[in-house]
Amino acid sequence: MSETLLFPCSHGPQEPERATVPFIAAATAAMSGQHAVVVCTVEASWLGLAEHAERVEEEGMPPLTDLQHRLTGAGGEIWLCSACTTKRGITGDTDLVPGARIVGAATIVEALTRGRAITLA
């Protein structure tokens, strides 16, 4: 498998286009054989919960839940920042979408030293 590609996402359900774009890129990378991870911080932490992810759909783009399934079905992952989830009351006991997990900064830093972060404008 190739190096890990990290796709940062900080936008949540209130900004569906900005929330969706990193998942489009990551799902595409994963389906091409890359190890792709969407790193959800700040408001994007909500995207790890099905009840919020299901509401994200931007005209002209695939629904977020479809992209999440494509990403994780191809071996990609969804990481939720532990500091951001804690602030929002999202815990390990919460029902996360398949393929999502809460990770600390050390996990993200370790992945950055092994792979590349992709910034989408």
C-alpha positions in Angstrom: 0.0 0.0 0.0 1.1 3.5 -0.7 1.8 6.3 1.8 -1.1 7.7 3.8 -2.8 10.8 2.3 -4.5 13.0 4.9 -7.4 15.2 3.8 -8.2 17.8 6.4 -11.9 18.8 6.9 -13.0 21.4 9.4 -16.4 22.3 8.0 -19.6 20.6 9.3 -23.2 20.2 8.2 -23.8 24.0 8.1 -21.4 24.2 5.1 -22.2 21.2 3.0 -20.0 22.0 0.0 -16.9 22.6 2.1 -17.7 19.5 4.2 -18.1 17.3 1.1 -15.1 18.2 -1.0 -12.4 16.5 1.2 -14.5 13.4 1.1 -14.8 13.5 -2.7 -11.0 13.7 -3.0 -10.3 11.1 -0.3 -12.8 8.6 -1.7 -11.3 9.1 -5.1 -7.8 8.5 -3.7 -8.9 5.4 -1.8 -10.7 3.9 -4.8 -7.4 4.4 -6.8 -5.5 2.3 -4.2 -4.2 5.0 -2.0 -4.5 4.9 1.8 -6.7 8.0 2.3 -7.8 9.5 5.6 -10.2 12.4 6.2 -9.1 14.2 9.4 -12.2 15.9 10.8 -11.5 18.8 13.1 -13.6 21.6 14.6 -17.2 21.5 13.2 -16.4 18.6 10.9 -16.3 16.4 14.0 -20.1 16.2 13.7 -19.6 14.3 10.3 -18.6 11.3 12.3 -22.1 10.9 13.6 -24.7 9.3 11.2 -27.4 11.7 12.3 -25.4 14.7 11.1 -23.7 13.1 8.1 -27.0 12.1 6.7 -28.1 15.7 6.5 -25.1 16.8 4.4 -25.9 17.0 0.7 -24.9 19.7 -1.7 -26.6 20.1 -5.1 -24.4 18.7 -7.8 -22.4 16.6 -5.4 -22.8 13.0 -4.1 -24.4 12.8 -0.6 -21.8 12.7 2.1 -22.9 9.3 3.4 -22.3 7.8 -0.1 -18.8 9.3 -0.1 -18.1 8.0 3.4 -19.1 4.5 2.3 -16.9 4.7 -0.8 -14.0 5.9 1.2 -14.2 3.3 3.9 -15.2 0.5 1.5 -12.0 1.1 -0.3 -9.9 0.9 2.8 -9.9 4.6 3.8 -10.6 6.0 7.2 -12.3 8.9 8.9 -10.4 10.3 11.9 -12.2 12.6 14.4 -9.9 14.9 16.4 -10.2 14.0 20.1 -9.9 17.5 21.4 -12.7 18.6 19.0 -15.0 15.7 19.8 -14.5 16.2 23.5 -15.5 19.8 23.3 -18.7 18.8 21.4 -19.6 15.9 23.8 -18.9 13.2 21.2 -17.3 10.2 22.9 -16.2 6.7 22.1 -19.6 5.6 23.3 -21.4 7.6 20.6 -22.6 5.9 17.5 -20.0 6.8 15.0 -20.3 6.2 11.2 -18.6 3.0 10.0 -14.9 3.6 9.5 -14.7 6.6 11.8 -12.7 6.7 15.0 -11.6 9.3 17.5 -7.8 9.9 17.4 -5.5 12.1 19.3 -2.9 14.6 18.0 -0.1 12.0 18.3 -1.8 9.7 15.8 -2.2 12.6 13.3 1.4 13.8 13.8 2.7 10.2 13.3 0.7 9.9 10.0 2.0 13.3 8.9 5.6 12.1 9.4 4.9 9.0 7.2 2.6 10.5 4.5 1.3 13.7 3.0 -1.4 16.1 3.9 -3.5 17.4 1.1 -5.0 20.9 1.4 -8.1 21.7 -0.6 -9.0 25.3 -1.0 
